[in-house]
Amino acid sequence: MEKESEVLALRAKGLTPKQIAKNLGLKVSQVGEIVRVSAEQETLARKERGELAPIAQCYVNTDCKQRLLENREESSIVGGEGGLATVCVARTTGHERYEVCTYLVDYWCLGLKDTIGLKKFNGTQYREFLEMVYGQYDSYQQISFTEAQAIVWGAIEYAKTLGLKPHKDFEQTKAHLGEWKGEMQLKFGRDGKPFYFQGPYDNTAKIFKALRESVGDGNFNYFVEMEGF
């Protein structure tokens, strides 16, 4: 019991299992087992208390970070990703153990277009997942949890004012985002208006109807490739 306490105390200070093992004269495998069991017990206790696992990391594609979080001028942004953002929120359930949800956001108009999770990964799987998710973008960057919440929840609230609902699977990943208290307010839309950029699976007629009813013709912009629009 004393060794376990010493291991966990050193782990709390940020030492690696290898460093702890050397300091205490233990095998790395022994240290790893103590850390693993402790993490599992803490995870179970947290779930019983109805608490979420601690945040490990949050990411978003660089284009979104520059537009929404840094308010950069359009001329200073290289490329462009059509008002789309993929927000990744990872929580830690132990050493190199993660629970991850992702949120595909249209911050110009539609709000939450898609969401995936809850996925459980070890460290290697998690890093491979990040590379896969952000492979479609030029680059991605780490952001704070508050910023991640502001992008996802804020875009959802903005879309609601336009008569547009978040993706149906949001009910499955909503809890992972935690409760948003509106600490950070961002500006959505483009040039002060909703800008609808048509996606391959959109119900475009339904979206146009919602926009016309909420803000009226002439008060939103769009880019579509459908006959009749």
GIRAPE-V5239 format. One record per backbone hydrogen bond with DSSP energy under -0.5 kcal/mol. NH is the residue of the N-H (numbers start at 0). CO is the residue of the C=O. E is the energy in kcal/mol with one decimal. If there is no record, write none. Layout:
{{NH | CO | E} {NH | CO | E}}
This chain:
{{4 | 0 | -2.2} {5 | 1 | -2.1} {6 | 2 | -2.8} {7 | 3 | -2.6} {8 | 4 | -2.2} {9 | 5 | -2.3} {10 | 6 | -2.4} {11 | 7 | -2.1} {12 | 8 | -0.8} {13 | 10 | -1.7} {14 | 9 | -1.8} {19 | 15 | -2.6} {20 | 16 | -2.6} {21 | 17 | -1.8} {22 | 18 | -2.2} {23 | 19 | -2.3} {24 | 20 | -1.1} {25 | 20 | -2.0} {30 | 26 | -2.0} {31 | 27 | -2.8} {32 | 28 | -1.9} {33 | 29 | -2.1} {34 | 30 | -2.5} {35 | 31 | -2.4} {36 | 32 | -2.7} {37 | 33 | -2.2} {38 | 34 | -2.2} {39 | 35 | -2.3} {40 | 36 | -2.4} {41 | 37 | -2.4} {42 | 38 | -2.4} {43 | 39 | -2.3} {44 | 40 | -2.3} {45 | 41 | -2.5} {46 | 42 | -2.2} {47 | 43 | -2.1} {48 | 44 | -1.5} {49 | 46 | -1.0} {50 | 45 | -3.0} {55 | 89 | -3.3} {56 | 89 | -1.3} {57 | 142 | -0.6} {58 | 87 | -2.1} {59 | 140 | -2.1} {60 | 85 | -0.5} {61 | 138 | -1.9} {63 | 60 | -0.5} {64 | 60 | -1.8} {65 | 61 | -2.6} {66 | 62 | -2.1} {67 | 63 | -3.0} {68 | 63 | -0.8} {68 | 64 | -0.8} {69 | 64 | -1.5} {71 | 65 | -2.5} {75 | 72 | -1.7} {76 | 73 | -1.5} {77 | 75 | -0.6} {83 | 80 | -1.5} {84 | 104 | -2.5} {86 | 84 | -0.6} {86 | 102 | -2.7} {87 | 58 | -2.3} {87 | 85 | -0.5} {88 | 100 | -2.6} {89 | 56 | -2.9} {89 | 87 | -0.5} {90 | 98 | -2.9} {91 | 53 | -2.5} {92 | 96 | -1.9} {93 | 96 | -0.7} {96 | 93 | -1.9} {97 | 120 | -2.7} {98 | 90 | -2.6} {99 | 118 | -3.0} {100 | 88 | -1.9} {101 | 115 | -2.6} {102 | 86 | -2.4} {103 | 113 | -2.8} {104 | 84 | -3.5} {104 | 102 | -0.7} {105 | 110 | -3.6} {106 | 82 | -2.1} {106 | 104 | -0.7} {107 | 82 | -0.6} {108 | 105 | -0.6} {110 | 105 | -2.4} {112 | 103 | -2.5} {112 | 110 | -0.8} {113 | 103 | -1.4} {115 | 101 | -2.1} {118 | 99 | -2.6} {120 | 97 | -2.3} {122 | 95 | -1.0} {125 | 121 | -2.5} {126 | 122 | -2.1} {127 | 123 | -2.1} {128 | 124 | -2.3} {129 | 125 | -2.1} {130 | 126 | -1.8} {131 | 127 | -1.9} {132 | 128 | -2.9} {133 | 129 | -2.4} {134 | 131 | -0.8} {135 | 132 | -0.5} {136 | 133 | -1.3} {140 | 59 | -2.9} {142 | 57 | -2.5} {147 | 143 | -2.2} {148 | 144 | -2.7} {149 | 145 | -2.3} {150 | 146 | -2.1} {151 | 147 | -2.2} {152 | 148 | -2.4} {153 | 148 | -0.7} {153 | 149 | -1.0} {154 | 150 | -1.9} {155 | 151 | -2.0} {156 | 152 | -2.4} {157 | 153 | -2.4} {158 | 154 | -2.5} {159 | 155 | -2.0} {160 | 156 | -1.3} {160 | 157 | -0.5} {161 | 157 | -0.6} {161 | 158 | -1.1} {162 | 159 | -1.6} {163 | 158 | -2.5} {166 | 111 | -1.2} {169 | 166 | -2.1} {170 | 167 | -1.1} {171 | 168 | -1.7} {172 | 168 | -0.7} {172 | 169 | -0.6} {173 | 169 | -1.8} {176 | 172 | -0.7} {176 | 173 | -1.2} {177 | 174 | -1.4} {180 | 178 | -0.5} {185 | 183 | -0.5} {187 | 185 | -0.7} {188 | 106 | -2.4} {189 | 192 | -3.6} {192 | 189 | -1.4} {193 | 218 | -0.6} {194 | 107 | -1.7} {195 | 220 | -2.8} {196 | 194 | -0.7} {197 | 195 | -0.6} {197 | 222 | -2.7} {201 | 198 | -1.2} {203 | 201 | -1.3} {206 | 202 | -2.0} {207 | 203 | -2.7} {208 | 204 | -2.0} {209 | 205 | -2.1} {210 | 206 | -2.3} {211 | 207 | -2.6} {212 | 208 | -2.1} {213 | 209 | -1.9} {214 | 210 | -2.7} {215 | 210 | -1.6} {218 | 215 | -1.8} {220 | 193 | -2.6} {222 | 195 | -2.6} {228 | 225 | -1.8}}
